[in-house]
Amino acid sequence: MTDKPFAIGATLLMPGASENVEVAIEKKVPVVNFSLGKGDEIVRRVHAYGGKVIATVVSEKHARSAIASGVDALMVTGM
């Protein structure tokens, strides 16, 4: 309901997250941020319409996995 840039965040382990991601993809949300799960399919589908994907990660292992899936950016959090 805006013509301004916006994004959504999806914590994949939370109830309803997959449904929220489906809506975001259907509406072609320009930036999707995911955390706590594998985002390979999200990356593929968001990139298909020209969107960008950010993965929030807490470890080098998860960062490397997200990079391998093709994310556009990482948000690194934790200690």
CORTASUL-V161441 format. One record per residue. RES is the residue in one small letter. BURIAL is + if it has 24 or more other C-alpha atoms within 12 Angstrom, else -. Layout:
res/burial
RES/BURIAL
RES/BURIAL
This chain:
res/burial
m/-
t/-
d/-
k/-
p/-
f/-
a/-
i/+
g/+
a/+
t/+
l/+
l/-
m/-
p/-
g/-
a/+
s/-
e/-
n/-
v/+
e/-
v/-
a/+
i/+
e/-
k/-
k/+
v/+
p/+
v/+
v/+
n/+
f/+
s/+
l/-
g/+
k/+
g/+
d/-
e/-
i/+
v/+
r/-
r/+
v/+
h/+
a/-
y/-
g/-
g/+
k/+
v/+
i/+
a/+
t/+
v/+
v/-
s/-
e/-
k/-
h/+
a/+
r/-
s/-
a/+
i/+
a/-
s/+
g/+
v/+
d/+
a/-
l/+
m/+
v/-
t/-
g/-
m/-
